[in-house]
Amino acid sequence: MFNSFSRRRIVKVAVGFVAGIACVVETQAIVQAQFRGPIPFGIPNGTYTIQSLGTIPGANYLDGRTANGTVGLAPGFAGGFTGARWSIVSRGSYYTIRSCGTIPGADYLDGRTANGTVGLAPTYTGGFTGARWSIFSRGTYYTIQSLGTIPGANYLDGRTGNGTVGLAPTYTGGFTGARWSINRTSESCPGGPG
């Protein structure tokens, strides 16, 4: 049997519990608004393959071609496709993504938001603001967004139909190539984490 004192205590506990849930929901909403999307997934520093989930059949592994500074899609990451492995390093508020290609040359993934292209840069500092990235977990896939300071398309987009890579204005609608699978590999990048 509950007396009136017990009922008042139960009501106070219930009200406090509901208020606590509301506080957690509000805090999550504030964090999501700050990042303008889902909360970023914490990717540990390491070596990864990055695979486009584009729905058109074709090559789909992100491939940094360090010999000439270009980026495209490769059919795999084994054999001669050394540029299809990437060192992902957290720099606090952004990530850098560096190709593990074995031929010397520029190796930082660079999203050129001014014209929607992607290439490799020699560094991620100085004027190479497009070589800084946000990586978001969207549940079953990731989006990779260039933080280049010039307005323009900024979602990394793997175009599996023709093996090219560029930037898309969004990852929704027909831009299925702007959705990625990121998988850790046991190999390390030459020169260590970048």
Summary of the structure (lengths in Angstrom):
residues: 194
radius of gyration: 21.5
end to end distance: 66.7
largest distance: 80.4
contacts: 578
relative contact order: 0.19
helix: 21%
strand: 32%
